[in-house]
Structures are given as structure tokens and as C-alpha cells.
Amino acid sequence: MVGGLKVILVKAGHEQEFERLFGELRETMREREPGCLLYALLRSQTNSRSYIVQEQYRDQASLDAHETSEHGKIYFPKIRAVLESITVEYFDVVIS
Amino acid sequence: MVGGLKVILVKAGHEQEFERLFGELRETMREREPGCLLYALLRSQTNSRSYIVQEQYRDQASLDAHETSEHGKIYFPKIRAVLESITVEYFDVVIS
């Protein structure tokens, strides 16, 4: 299993748009990405523009499918357009 | 729902012991902490001493129960003893 952590800062004033877009992407993923086991959005309790994304995929192929998906081609650019910064790291899941 | 992120660096040579202790804690939690929805251990792909923990709790009371649990009193000190560093942050879960 592969896990991921995104650390995100949203442009000021775009928080609701970001959460809406993320929600639409997540719903589409539930239908089309059976290999994605976790794709959760968490908001900082101290900075309302700061978020993390917790991810888990059944295997590398499922992560590859996510990154090359048709719905990703639509949503990733829209989401990136409202971000001030993003860092992404992938991990091996030891205990899920 | 409340989410959490721990960023952990394990003392050199203690990685297996850490993973064993974490696994034992996690199994105990599955039995005794119904409010804990996610408590996953992920290992960095570039530094074998570097880990993150992805957490989600049904509510603040479930997180409080975790932090004050009897099994925590046993395992938290044992785990901390093999850590070089740990940071902990809690979040509001927007999309689980």
C-alpha cells in the first residue's frame, strides 16, 4: 500500500471554492478509483487557509491511475489555480 | 470529526521496535477505541527513520479518550522512548 500527505495553503478568499472543488473531485474518485482507500481533507484549527490531505492507495498502480485520470485532468488544474502552495510526499503504508 | 498528523523521527536502530510497539498499540485501540476511525503508520520512502501517523476520530471526546486511555499510559512512554523527535497537530476533518 502507498500513502500520501499533501500540505496545502489556499489563496485568501478561495477557501470555500477549494473545498467545493475538492468535494467534487472526491465524489468522482469514489466512483472511478476503487484503488483509492483514503483521500481525506483536513483543515488546520489555527489557520483557515491551511489544509492537509491524507491519502492511501491499494498499490502504486492505483496511485498512478489517480495521477493520470481523466477527472484529474479536469480537477487538478482548477484546484491548483486556487492554491498558494502545495507540498506532496508519498510513503509506504506500514499499518493502515 | 477530528483529524491528526504526527511527524516522527525514530532513533537509529529502533525502527523495528517502534513498528512493533505501534502495531501492538493499534491492535489494542481497535478493541477499546471505537471512536478512532483512522490510526495509520506510514514510513517515508527516502528516510527509513522518518514516519507519519494519519489519524481520524469521530469527535473530540474520542480523541480525549485516546489521550487518557489505560493502554496509552502503557504504550505512549514506551514509544516516546525510541523517538528522536515528534510533532503533533490536530485538524478539523472537512471530507473524510
N, CA and C atoms of all chains as a GROMACS GRO file, in nm:
protein
  576
    1MET      N    1   0.083  -0.121   0.000
    1MET     CA    2   0.000   0.000   0.000
    1MET      C    3   0.086   0.125   0.000
    2VAL      N    4   0.036   0.227  -0.066
    2VAL     CA    5   0.107   0.355  -0.075
    2VAL      C    6   0.022   0.462  -0.007
    3GLY      N    7   0.089   0.546   0.070
    3GLY     CA    8   0.019   0.655   0.137
    3GLY      C    9   0.073   0.788   0.090
    4GLY      N   10  -0.003   0.893   0.117
    4GLY     CA   11   0.042   1.025   0.074
    4GLY      C   12  -0.001   1.133   0.172
    5LEU      N   13   0.076   1.240   0.172
    5LEU     CA   14   0.045   1.358   0.253
    5LEU      C   15   0.064   1.482   0.167
    6LYS      N   16  -0.042   1.559   0.153
    6LYS     CA   17  -0.032   1.689   0.087
    6LYS      C   18  -0.046   1.797   0.194
    7VAL      N   19   0.038   1.897   0.192
    7VAL     CA   20   0.026   2.012   0.282
    7VAL      C   21  -0.003   2.133   0.193
    8ILE      N   22  -0.116   2.196   0.218
    8ILE     CA   23  -0.173   2.294   0.124
    8ILE      C   24  -0.200   2.427   0.194
    9LEU      N   25  -0.168   2.536   0.123
    9LEU     CA   26  -0.212   2.669   0.166
    9LEU      C   27  -0.296   2.727   0.053
   10VAL      N   28  -0.420   2.762   0.084
   10VAL     CA   29  -0.514   2.812  -0.017
   10VAL      C   30  -0.503   2.964  -0.025
   11LYS      N   31  -0.519   3.018  -0.147
   11LYS     CA   32  -0.518   3.163  -0.163
   11LYS      C   33  -0.630   3.224  -0.079
   12ALA      N   34  -0.601   3.340  -0.020
   12ALA     CA   35  -0.701   3.407   0.066
   12ALA      C   36  -0.830   3.431  -0.013
   13GLY      N   37  -0.943   3.397   0.047
   13GLY     CA   38  -1.073   3.421  -0.016
   13GLY      C   39  -1.120   3.306  -0.104
   14HIS      N   40  -1.035   3.204  -0.121
   14HIS     CA   41  -1.071   3.092  -0.210
   14HIS      C   42  -1.098   2.962  -0.134
   15GLU      N   43  -1.108   2.972  -0.001
   15GLU     CA   44  -1.124   2.850   0.081
   15GLU      C   45  -1.251   2.773   0.042
   16GLN      N   46  -1.364   2.842   0.030
   16GLN     CA   47  -1.488   2.768   0.000
   16GLN      C   48  -1.484   2.706  -0.139
   17GLU      N   49  -1.429   2.781  -0.235
   17GLU     CA   50  -1.416   2.727  -0.372
   17GLU      C   51  -1.328   2.602  -0.370
   18PHE      N   52  -1.217   2.611  -0.296
   18PHE     CA   53  -1.126   2.495  -0.285
   18PHE      C   54  -1.198   2.376  -0.226
   19GLU      N   55  -1.272   2.395  -0.117
   19GLU     CA   56  -1.342   2.283  -0.053
   19GLU      C   57  -1.449   2.225  -0.145
   20ARG      N   58  -1.517   2.312  -0.221
   20ARG     CA   59  -1.619   2.263  -0.316
   20ARG      C   60  -1.555   2.177  -0.426
   21LEU      N   61  -1.445   2.230  -0.484
   21LEU     CA   62  -1.377   2.156  -0.590
   21LEU      C   63  -1.324   2.023  -0.538
   22PHE      N   64  -1.265   2.026  -0.419
   22PHE     CA   65  -1.211   1.902  -0.360
   22PHE      C   66  -1.323   1.801  -0.340
   23GLY      N   67  -1.437   1.849  -0.292
   23GLY     CA   68  -1.552   1.760  -0.269
   23GLY      C   69  -1.600   1.696  -0.398
   24GLU      N   70  -1.606   1.775  -0.506
   24GLU     CA   71  -1.649   1.720  -0.635
   24GLU      C   72  -1.549   1.616  -0.685
   25LEU      N   73  -1.420   1.648  -0.671
   25LEU     CA   74  -1.316   1.553  -0.713
   25LEU      C   75  -1.330   1.425  -0.632
   26ARG      N   76  -1.348   1.438  -0.501
   26ARG     CA   77  -1.355   1.320  -0.414
   26ARG      C   78  -1.472   1.231  -0.453
   27GLU      N   79  -1.587   1.291  -0.482
   27GLU     CA   80  -1.704   1.210  -0.520
   27GLU      C   81  -1.678   1.135  -0.650
   28THR      N   82  -1.616   1.203  -0.744
   28THR     CA   83  -1.582   1.138  -0.872
   28THR      C   84  -1.486   1.023  -0.848
   29MET      N   85  -1.390   1.045  -0.760
   29MET     CA   86  -1.292   0.939  -0.729
   29MET      C   87  -1.360   0.818  -0.667
   30ARG      N   88  -1.459   0.840  -0.581
   30ARG     CA   89  -1.528   0.725  -0.517
   30ARG      C   90  -1.588   0.634  -0.624
   31GLU      N   91  -1.634   0.696  -0.735
   31GLU     CA   92  -1.696   0.616  -0.841
   31GLU      C   93  -1.590   0.548  -0.929
   32ARG      N   94  -1.480   0.620  -0.956
   32ARG     CA   95  -1.389   0.574  -1.062
   32ARG      C   96  -1.255   0.520  -1.012
   33GLU      N   97  -1.224   0.536  -0.882
   33GLU     CA   98  -1.092   0.492  -0.835
   33GLU      C   99  -1.106   0.394  -0.720
   34PRO      N  100  -1.140   0.269  -0.751
   34PRO     CA  101  -1.157   0.169  -0.644
   34PRO      C  102  -1.029   0.144  -0.565
   35GLY      N  103  -0.917   0.181  -0.623
   35GLY     CA  104  -0.789   0.157  -0.555
   35GLY      C  105  -0.751   0.266  -0.457
   36CYS      N  106  -0.831   0.372  -0.454
   36CYS     CA  107  -0.804   0.480  -0.358
   36CYS      C  108  -0.880   0.451  -0.228
   37LEU      N  109  -0.810   0.427  -0.120
   37LEU     CA  110  -0.873   0.383   0.005
   37LEU      C  111  -0.896   0.498   0.102
   38LEU      N  112  -0.822   0.608   0.079
   38LEU     CA  113  -0.836   0.724   0.168
   38LEU      C  114  -0.793   0.847   0.092
   39TYR      N  115  -0.879   0.948   0.096
   39TYR     CA  116  -0.846   1.078   0.032
   39TYR      C  117  -0.922   1.183   0.112
   40ALA      N  118  -0.867   1.214   0.229
   40ALA     CA  119  -0.941   1.297   0.324
   40ALA      C  120  -0.883   1.438   0.330
   41LEU      N  121  -0.972   1.536   0.344
   41LEU     CA  122  -0.931   1.676   0.353
   41LEU      C  123  -0.947   1.723   0.498
   42LEU      N  124  -0.840   1.775   0.554
   42LEU     CA  125  -0.843   1.823   0.692
   42LEU      C  126  -0.801   1.969   0.695
   43ARG      N  127  -0.872   2.048   0.775
   43ARG     CA  128  -0.843   2.193   0.783
   43ARG      C  129  -0.775   2.222   0.916
   44SER      N  130  -0.669   2.302   0.912
   44SER     CA  131  -0.598   2.343   1.033
   44SER      C  132  -0.695   2.409   1.131
   45GLN      N  133  -0.668   2.389   1.260
   45GLN     CA  134  -0.753   2.451   1.362
   45GLN      C  135  -0.702   2.591   1.398
   46THR      N  136  -0.587   2.629   1.340
   46THR     CA  137  -0.528   2.760   1.373
   46THR      C  138  -0.516   2.852   1.252
   47ASN      N  139  -0.525   2.796   1.131
   47ASN     CA  140  -0.513   2.880   1.011
   47ASN      C  141  -0.613   2.830   0.907
   48SER      N  142  -0.718   2.906   0.882
   48SER     CA  143  -0.829   2.856   0.798
   48SER      C  144  -0.792   2.839   0.652
   49ARG      N  145  -0.671   2.886   0.613
   49ARG     CA  146  -0.625   2.864   0.475
   49ARG      C  147  -0.535   2.741   0.463
   50SER      N  148  -0.504   2.679   0.576
   50SER     CA  149  -0.408   2.569   0.580
   50SER      C  150  -0.479   2.434   0.591
   51TYR      N  151  -0.445   2.341   0.500
   51TYR     CA  152  -0.510   2.210   0.495
   51TYR      C  153  -0.403   2.101   0.478
   52ILE      N  154  -0.441   1.978   0.515
   52ILE     CA  155  -0.363   1.863   0.472
   52ILE      C  156  -0.458   1.764   0.406
   53VAL      N  157  -0.401   1.678   0.322
   53VAL     CA  158  -0.477   1.569   0.260
   53VAL      C  159  -0.410   1.439   0.301
   54GLN      N  160  -0.489   1.350   0.361
   54GLN     CA  161  -0.442   1.217   0.397
   54GLN      C  162  -0.482   1.122   0.284
   55GLU      N  163  -0.384   1.049   0.228
   55GLU     CA  164  -0.413   0.958   0.117
   55GLU      C  165  -0.361   0.817   0.146
   56GLN      N  166  -0.436   0.718   0.093
   56GLN     CA  167  -0.389   0.579   0.089
   56GLN      C  168  -0.442   0.515  -0.039
   57TYR      N  169  -0.350   0.439  -0.104
   57TYR     CA  170  -0.387   0.367  -0.226
   57TYR      C  171  -0.351   0.221  -0.210
   58ARG      N  172  -0.431   0.134  -0.272
   58ARG     CA  173  -0.410  -0.010  -0.257
   58ARG      C  174  -0.270  -0.048  -0.304
   59ASP      N  175  -0.219   0.018  -0.407
   59ASP     CA  176  -0.086  -0.013  -0.463
   59ASP      C  177  -0.040   0.103  -0.552
   60GLN      N  178   0.082   0.093  -0.604
   60GLN     CA  179   0.137   0.201  -0.685
   60GLN      C  180   0.052   0.223  -0.812
   61ALA      N  181   0.001   0.113  -0.867
   61ALA     CA  182  -0.080   0.124  -0.989
   61ALA      C  183  -0.205   0.210  -0.963
   62SER      N  184  -0.261   0.199  -0.841
   62SER     CA  185  -0.380   0.280  -0.808
   62SER      C  186  -0.343   0.426  -0.796
   63LEU      N  187  -0.225   0.454  -0.742
   63LEU     CA  188  -0.179   0.594  -0.735
   63LEU      C  189  -0.151   0.646  -0.876
   64ASP      N  190  -0.088   0.564  -0.960
   64ASP     CA  191  -0.062   0.605  -1.098
   64ASP      C  192  -0.195   0.635  -1.170
   65ALA      N  193  -0.295   0.550  -1.147
   65ALA     CA  194  -0.426   0.571  -1.211
   65ALA      C  195  -0.487   0.703  -1.166
   66HIS      N  196  -0.468   0.735  -1.038
   66HIS     CA  197  -0.519   0.862  -0.985
   66HIS      C  198  -0.453   0.979  -1.056
   67GLU      N  199  -0.321   0.972  -1.067
   67GLU     CA  200  -0.246   1.086  -1.121
   67GLU      C  201  -0.267   1.105  -1.271
   68THR      N  202  -0.312   0.999  -1.341
   68THR     CA  203  -0.332   1.010  -1.486
   68THR      C  204  -0.480   1.005  -1.524
   69SER      N  205  -0.568   1.018  -1.426
   69SER     CA  206  -0.712   1.003  -1.452
   69SER      C  207  -0.769   1.118  -1.535
   70GLU      N  208  -0.879   1.087  -1.608
   70GLU     CA  209  -0.948   1.191  -1.686
   70GLU      C  210  -1.005   1.298  -1.592
   71HIS      N  211  -1.063   1.253  -1.479
   71HIS     CA  212  -1.122   1.352  -1.386
   71HIS      C  213  -1.011   1.436  -1.321
   72GLY      N  214  -0.892   1.378  -1.309
   72GLY     CA  215  -0.778   1.456  -1.256
   72GLY      C  216  -0.740   1.566  -1.352
   73LYS      N  217  -0.744   1.532  -1.484
   73LYS     CA  218  -0.709   1.634  -1.585
   73LYS      C  219  -0.803   1.754  -1.574
   74ILE      N  220  -0.926   1.728  -1.529
   74ILE     CA  221  -1.023   1.838  -1.515
   74ILE      C  222  -1.003   1.912  -1.382
   75TYR      N  223  -0.992   1.836  -1.273
   75TYR     CA  224  -0.993   1.900  -1.140
   75TYR      C  225  -0.856   1.949  -1.092
   76PHE      N  226  -0.748   1.877  -1.125
   76PHE     CA  227  -0.618   1.918  -1.070
   76PHE      C  228  -0.584   2.063  -1.108
   77PRO      N  229  -0.598   2.103  -1.237
   77PRO     CA  230  -0.567   2.243  -1.270
   77PRO      C  231  -0.658   2.343  -1.199
   78LYS      N  232  -0.788   2.309  -1.188
   78LYS     CA  233  -0.882   2.401  -1.121
   78LYS      C  234  -0.842   2.420  -0.974
   79ILE      N  235  -0.803   2.310  -0.909
   79ILE     CA  236  -0.763   2.317  -0.768
   79ILE      C  237  -0.631   2.392  -0.754
   80ARG      N  238  -0.536   2.359  -0.840
   80ARG     CA  239  -0.405   2.429  -0.830
   80ARG      C  240  -0.420   2.580  -0.849
   81ALA      N  241  -0.519   2.620  -0.928
   81ALA     CA  242  -0.536   2.764  -0.956
   81ALA      C  243  -0.573   2.842  -0.829
   82VAL      N  244  -0.628   2.773  -0.725
   82VAL     CA  245  -0.667   2.846  -0.603
   82VAL      C  246  -0.570   2.818  -0.488
   83LEU      N  247  -0.457   2.756  -0.518
   83LEU     CA  248  -0.360   2.726  -0.413
   83LEU      C  249  -0.247   2.827  -0.412
   84GLU      N  250  -0.203   2.862  -0.291
   84GLU     CA  251  -0.085   2.947  -0.278
   84GLU      C  252   0.040   2.858  -0.275
   85SER      N  253   0.029   2.742  -0.210
   85SER     CA  254   0.141   2.647  -0.208
   85SER      C  255   0.090   2.506  -0.182
   86ILE      N  256   0.172   2.408  -0.225
   86ILE     CA  257   0.139   2.267  -0.200
   86ILE      C  258   0.268   2.186  -0.196
   87THR      N  259   0.278   2.098  -0.096
   87THR     CA  260   0.387   2.001  -0.094
   87THR      C  261   0.324   1.863  -0.094
   88VAL      N  262   0.389   1.769  -0.158
   88VAL     CA  263   0.335   1.633  -0.170
   88VAL      C  264   0.446   1.534  -0.136
   89GLU      N  265   0.415   1.436  -0.050
   89GLU     CA  266   0.512   1.329  -0.024
   89GLU      C  267   0.437   1.196  -0.020
   90TYR      N  268   0.500   1.093  -0.076
   90TYR     CA  269   0.440   0.960  -0.072
   90TYR      C  270   0.519   0.869   0.020
   91PHE      N  271   0.450   0.772   0.077
   91PHE     CA  272   0.505   0.687   0.181
   91PHE      C  273   0.467   0.540   0.157
   92ASP      N  274   0.534   0.451   0.226
   92ASP     CA  275   0.489   0.312   0.232
   92ASP      C  276   0.399   0.299   0.355
   93VAL      N  277   0.282   0.240   0.336
   93VAL     CA  278   0.192   0.219   0.450
   93VAL      C  279   0.238   0.096   0.528
   94VAL      N  280   0.274   0.118   0.656
   94VAL     CA  281   0.320   0.008   0.741
   94VAL      C  282   0.201  -0.057   0.811
   95ILE      N  283   0.114   0.028   0.867
   95ILE     CA  284  -0.009  -0.017   0.932
   95ILE      C  285  -0.121   0.077   0.888
   96SER      N  286  -0.225   0.019   0.823
   96SER     CA  287  -0.331   0.106   0.771
   96SER      C  288  -0.441   0.127   0.875
   97MET      N  289  -1.581   1.572   1.321
   97MET     CA  290  -1.468   1.479   1.326
   97MET      C  291  -1.337   1.555   1.343
   98VAL      N  292  -1.246   1.488   1.414
   98VAL     CA  293  -1.114   1.548   1.439
   98VAL      C  294  -1.008   1.460   1.371
   99GLY      N  295  -0.912   1.526   1.306
   99GLY     CA  296  -0.804   1.452   1.242
   99GLY      C  297  -0.672   1.490   1.305
  100GLY      N  298  -0.572   1.407   1.281
  100GLY     CA  299  -0.441   1.436   1.337
  100GLY      C  300  -0.329   1.392   1.245
  101LEU      N  301  -0.215   1.460   1.261
  101LEU     CA  302  -0.094   1.427   1.186
  101LEU      C  303   0.023   1.426   1.283
  102LYS      N  304   0.089   1.314   1.295
  102LYS     CA  305   0.213   1.309   1.371
  102LYS      C  306   0.329   1.292   1.273
  103VAL      N  307   0.434   1.368   1.290
  103VAL     CA  308   0.556   1.354   1.210
  103VAL      C  309   0.666   1.308   1.305
  104ILE      N  310   0.723   1.192   1.274
  104ILE     CA  311   0.806   1.120   1.371
  104ILE      C  312   0.942   1.086   1.310
  105LEU      N  313   1.048   1.104   1.392
  105LEU     CA  314   1.180   1.053   1.357
  105LEU      C  315   1.220   0.955   1.466
  106VAL      N  316   1.249   0.831   1.427
  106VAL     CA  317   1.282   0.726   1.523
  106VAL      C  318   1.433   0.722   1.545
  107LYS      N  319   1.474   0.693   1.668
  107LYS     CA  320   1.617   0.680   1.697
  107LYS      C  321   1.676   0.569   1.609
  108ALA      N  322   1.798   0.592   1.560
  108ALA     CA  323   1.864   0.495   1.473
  108ALA      C  324   1.871   0.358   1.542
  109GLY      N  325   1.833   0.254   1.468
  109GLY     CA  326   1.841   0.118   1.523
  109GLY      C  327   1.716   0.074   1.596
  110HIS      N  328   1.619   0.165   1.613
  110HIS     CA  329   1.497   0.133   1.688
  110HIS      C  330   1.374   0.125   1.599
  111GLU      N  331   1.395   0.123   1.468
  111GLU     CA  332   1.280   0.124   1.377
  111GLU      C  333   1.188   0.003   1.397
  112GLN      N  334   1.245  -0.116   1.403
  112GLN     CA  335   1.161  -0.236   1.417
  112GLN      C  336   1.087  -0.237   1.549
  113GLU      N  337   1.159  -0.197   1.656
  113GLU     CA  338   1.096  -0.192   1.788
  113GLU      C  339   0.978  -0.093   1.785
  114PHE      N  340   1.001   0.023   1.721
  114PHE     CA  341   0.894   0.123   1.708
  114PHE      C  342   0.774   0.065   1.634
  115GLU      N  343   0.799  -0.001   1.522
  115GLU     CA  344   0.688  -0.054   1.443
  115GLU      C  345   0.614  -0.164   1.522
  116ARG      N  346   0.687  -0.244   1.596
  116ARG     CA  347   0.624  -0.348   1.678
  116ARG      C  348   0.534  -0.287   1.786
  117LEU      N  349   0.589  -0.186   1.857
  117LEU     CA  350   0.512  -0.122   1.964
  117LEU      C  351   0.388  -0.053   1.906
  118PHE      N  352   0.405   0.014   1.792
  118PHE     CA  353   0.292   0.084   1.728
  118PHE      C  354   0.184  -0.018   1.691
  119GLY      N  355   0.228  -0.131   1.637
  119GLY     CA  356   0.132  -0.235   1.597
  119GLY      C  357   0.054  -0.288   1.716
  120GLU      N  358   0.121  -0.310   1.827
  120GLU     CA  359   0.053  -0.358   1.948
  120GLU      C  360  -0.047  -0.253   1.998
  121LEU      N  361  -0.003  -0.127   1.999
  121LEU     CA  362  -0.094  -0.019   2.042
  121LEU      C  363  -0.216  -0.016   1.950
  122ARG      N  364  -0.192  -0.024   1.819
  122ARG     CA  365  -0.302  -0.014   1.722
  122ARG      C  366  -0.402  -0.127   1.743
  123GLU      N  367  -0.355  -0.247   1.767
  123GLU     CA  368  -0.447  -0.360   1.788
  123GLU      C  369  -0.531  -0.338   1.913
  124THR      N  370  -0.466  -0.289   2.019
  124THR     CA  371  -0.540  -0.261   2.142
  124THR      C  372  -0.645  -0.153   2.118
  125MET      N  373  -0.608  -0.054   2.042
  125MET     CA  374  -0.703   0.055   2.010
  125MET      C  375  -0.823   0.005   1.934
  126ARG      N  376  -0.801  -0.090   1.842
  126ARG     CA  377  -0.914  -0.143   1.763
  126ARG      C  378  -1.019  -0.204   1.857
  127GLU      N  379  -0.974  -0.264   1.965
  127GLU     CA  380  -1.068  -0.326   2.061
  127GLU      C  381  -1.133  -0.222   2.152
  128ARG      N  382  -1.055  -0.121   2.194
  128ARG     CA  383  -1.102  -0.035   2.302
  128ARG      C  384  -1.141   0.107   2.261
  129GLU      N  385  -1.111   0.146   2.136
  129GLU     CA  386  -1.140   0.286   2.098
  129GLU      C  387  -1.229   0.289   1.974
  130PRO      N  388  -1.359   0.262   1.992
  130PRO     CA  389  -1.450   0.264   1.876
  130PRO      C  390  -1.455   0.400   1.807
  131GLY      N  391  -1.418   0.505   1.878
  131GLY     CA  392  -1.424   0.639   1.819
  131GLY      C  393  -1.303   0.675   1.735
  132CYS      N  394  -1.204   0.586   1.733
  132CYS     CA  395  -1.087   0.611   1.648
  132CYS      C  396  -1.110   0.548   1.511
  133LEU      N  397  -1.119   0.629   1.408
  133LEU     CA  398  -1.157   0.580   1.275
  133LEU      C  399  -1.036   0.555   1.186
  134LEU      N  400  -0.922   0.616   1.224
  134LEU     CA  401  -0.801   0.601   1.142
  134LEU      C  402  -0.682   0.626   1.233
  135TYR      N  403  -0.587   0.534   1.228
  135TYR     CA  404  -0.462   0.549   1.304
  135TYR      C  405  -0.357   0.470   1.229
  136ALA      N  406  -0.311   0.531   1.118
  136ALA     CA  407  -0.226   0.459   1.024
  136ALA      C  408  -0.081   0.504   1.036
  137LEU      N  409   0.010   0.409   1.022
  137LEU     CA  410   0.153   0.438   1.027
  137LEU      C  411   0.211   0.428   0.888
  138LEU      N  412   0.276   0.535   0.844
  138LEU     CA  413   0.335   0.540   0.710
  138LEU      C  414   0.484   0.570   0.722
  139ARG      N  415   0.565   0.498   0.645
  139ARG     CA  416   0.711   0.517   0.650
  139ARG      C  417   0.757   0.591   0.526
  140SER      N  418   0.844   0.689   0.546
  140SER     CA  419   0.900   0.766   0.435
  140SER      C  420   0.967   0.672   0.335
  141GLN      N  421   0.961   0.709   0.207
  141GLN     CA  422   1.027   0.629   0.103
  141GLN      C  423   1.172   0.671   0.085
  142THR      N  424   1.212   0.779   0.154
  142THR     CA  425   1.350   0.828   0.138
  142THR      C  426   1.431   0.823   0.267
  143ASN      N  427   1.365   0.810   0.383
  143ASN     CA  428   1.439   0.806   0.509
  143ASN      C  429   1.372   0.701   0.599
  144SER      N  430   1.437   0.588   0.621
  144SER     CA  431   1.372   0.475   0.689
  144SER      C  432   1.345   0.502   0.838
  145ARG      N  433   1.397   0.614   0.890
  145ARG     CA  434   1.368   0.650   1.030
  145ARG      C  435   1.252   0.750   1.039
  146SER      N  436   1.201   0.795   0.925
  146SER     CA  437   1.100   0.900   0.921
  146SER      C  438   0.962   0.842   0.892
  147TYR      N  439   0.865   0.876   0.978
  147TYR     CA  440   0.729   0.823   0.967
  147TYR      C  441   0.627   0.936   0.984
  148ILE      N  442   0.506   0.912   0.934
  148ILE     CA  443   0.394   0.996   0.975
  148ILE      C  444   0.283   0.905   1.025
  149VAL      N  445   0.194   0.962   1.106
  149VAL     CA  446   0.075   0.891   1.153
  149VAL      C  447  -0.046   0.971   1.107
  150GLN      N  448  -0.135   0.905   1.033
  150GLN     CA  449  -0.260   0.966   0.990
  150GLN      C  450  -0.368   0.925   1.091
  151GLU      N  451  -0.438   1.025   1.148
  151GLU     CA  452  -0.539   0.995   1.250
  151GLU      C  453  -0.672   1.061   1.215
  152GLN      N  454  -0.783   0.989   1.253
  152GLN     CA  455  -0.916   1.050   1.250
  152GLN      C  456  -0.996   0.994   1.366
  153TYR      N  457  -1.070   1.086   1.434
  153TYR     CA  458  -1.154   1.046   1.547
  153TYR      C  459  -1.295   1.096   1.521
  154ARG      N  460  -1.392   1.018   1.568
  154ARG     CA  461  -1.533   1.053   1.544
  154ARG      C  462  -1.564   1.192   1.600
  155ASP      N  463  -1.504   1.227   1.713
  155ASP     CA  464  -1.528   1.358   1.776
  155ASP      C  465  -1.418   1.387   1.878
  156GLN      N  466  -1.420   1.504   1.939
  156GLN     CA  467  -1.316   1.543   2.034
  156GLN      C  468  -1.314   1.448   2.154
  157ALA      N  469  -1.430   1.401   2.194
  157ALA     CA  470  -1.438   1.309   2.310
  157ALA      C  471  -1.360   1.180   2.279
  158SER      N  472  -1.365   1.136   2.154
  158SER     CA  473  -1.292   1.013   2.117
  158SER      C  474  -1.141   1.038   2.119
  159LEU      N  475  -1.099   1.157   2.079
  159LEU     CA  476  -0.956   1.192   2.088
  159LEU      C  477  -0.914   1.202   2.234
  160ASP      N  478  -0.999   1.264   2.316
  160ASP     CA  479  -0.968   1.275   2.459
  160ASP      C  480  -0.956   1.136   2.522
  161ALA      N  481  -1.046   1.046   2.482
  161ALA     CA  482  -1.042   0.909   2.536
  161ALA      C  483  -0.911   0.840   2.498
  162HIS      N  484  -0.866   0.866   2.374
  162HIS     CA  485  -0.739   0.809   2.328
  162HIS      C  486  -0.624   0.860   2.415
  163GLU      N  487  -0.622   0.990   2.435
  163GLU     CA  488  -0.508   1.050   2.506
  163GLU      C  489  -0.503   1.015   2.654
  164THR      N  490  -0.617   0.974   2.710
  164THR     CA  491  -0.622   0.942   2.854
  164THR      C  492  -0.642   0.791   2.878
  165SER      N  493  -0.627   0.711   2.774
  165SER     CA  494  -0.657   0.568   2.785
  165SER      C  495  -0.553   0.495   2.872
  166GLU      N  496  -0.599   0.382   2.930
  166GLU     CA  497  -0.508   0.300   3.010
  166GLU      C  498  -0.398   0.241   2.922
  167HIS      N  499  -0.438   0.197   2.800
  167HIS     CA  500  -0.337   0.137   2.713
  167HIS      C  501  -0.237   0.244   2.664
  168GLY      N  502  -0.286   0.371   2.657
  168GLY     CA  503  -0.194   0.478   2.621
  168GLY      C  504  -0.089   0.499   2.730
  169LYS      N  505  -0.134   0.488   2.855
  169LYS     CA  506  -0.040   0.505   2.967
  169LYS      C  507   0.072   0.402   2.959
  170ILE      N  508   0.041   0.287   2.901
  170ILE     CA  509   0.143   0.182   2.888
  170ILE      C  510   0.230   0.206   2.765
  171TYR      N  511   0.164   0.233   2.650
  171TYR     CA  512   0.239   0.237   2.522
  171TYR      C  513   0.303   0.372   2.491
  172PHE      N  514   0.238   0.485   2.526
  172PHE     CA  515   0.294   0.614   2.486
  172PHE      C  516   0.437   0.632   2.540
  173PRO      N  517   0.464   0.603   2.668
  173PRO     CA  518   0.602   0.620   2.716
  173PRO      C  519   0.702   0.526   2.646
  174LYS      N  520   0.657   0.403   2.621
  174LYS     CA  521   0.747   0.306   2.553
  174LYS      C  522   0.782   0.356   2.412
  175ILE      N  523   0.681   0.409   2.343
  175ILE     CA  524   0.704   0.458   2.207
  175ILE      C  525   0.791   0.584   2.211
  176ARG      N  526   0.760   0.675   2.302
  176ARG     CA  527   0.839   0.800   2.309
  176ARG      C  528   0.986   0.770   2.337
  177ALA      N  529   1.010   0.663   2.410
  177ALA     CA  530   1.149   0.631   2.449
  177ALA      C  531   1.235   0.598   2.326
  178VAL      N  532   1.173   0.558   2.213
  178VAL     CA  533   1.252   0.523   2.094
  178VAL      C  534   1.243   0.630   1.986
  179LEU      N  535   1.186   0.745   2.022
  179LEU     CA  536   1.173   0.852   1.924
  179LEU      C  537   1.284   0.956   1.941
  180GLU      N  538   1.332   1.007   1.828
  180GLU     CA  539   1.428   1.118   1.831
  180GLU      C  540   1.350   1.250   1.832
  181SER      N  541   1.238   1.255   1.757
  181SER     CA  542   1.153   1.374   1.757
  181SER      C  543   1.012   1.338   1.714
  182ILE      N  544   0.916   1.423   1.758
  182ILE     CA  545   0.776   1.405   1.718
  182ILE      C  546   0.708   1.541   1.719
  183THR      N  547   0.630   1.568   1.614
  183THR     CA  548   0.542   1.684   1.614
  183THR      C  549   0.399   1.632   1.596
  184VAL      N  550   0.305   1.700   1.656
  184VAL     CA  551   0.165   1.657   1.654
  184VAL      C  552   0.078   1.778   1.622
  185GLU      N  553  -0.015   1.764   1.526
  185GLU     CA  554  -0.111   1.871   1.501
  185GLU      C  555  -0.248   1.808   1.480
  186TYR      N  556  -0.350   1.875   1.532
  186TYR     CA  557  -0.487   1.827   1.511
  186TYR      C  558  -0.564   1.921   1.420
  187PHE      N  559  -0.660   1.865   1.350
  187PHE     CA  560  -0.731   1.936   1.244
  187PHE      C  561  -0.881   1.909   1.254
  188ASP      N  562  -0.959   1.990   1.182
  188ASP     CA  563  -1.100   1.958   1.162
  188ASP      C  564  -1.109   1.880   1.032
  189VAL      N  565  -1.180   1.767   1.035
  189VAL     CA  566  -1.196   1.688   0.913
  189VAL      C  567  -1.308   1.750   0.829
  190VAL      N  568  -1.273   1.794   0.708
  190VAL     CA  569  -1.371   1.857   0.618
  190VAL      C  570  -1.439   1.750   0.533
  191ILE      N  571  -1.356   1.661   0.478
  191ILE     CA  572  -1.404   1.548   0.396
  191ILE      C  573  -1.326   1.424   0.439
  192SER      N  574  -1.396   1.321   0.488
  192SER     CA  575  -1.321   1.204   0.539
  192SER      C  576  -1.299   1.100   0.429
   0.00000   0.00000   0.00000
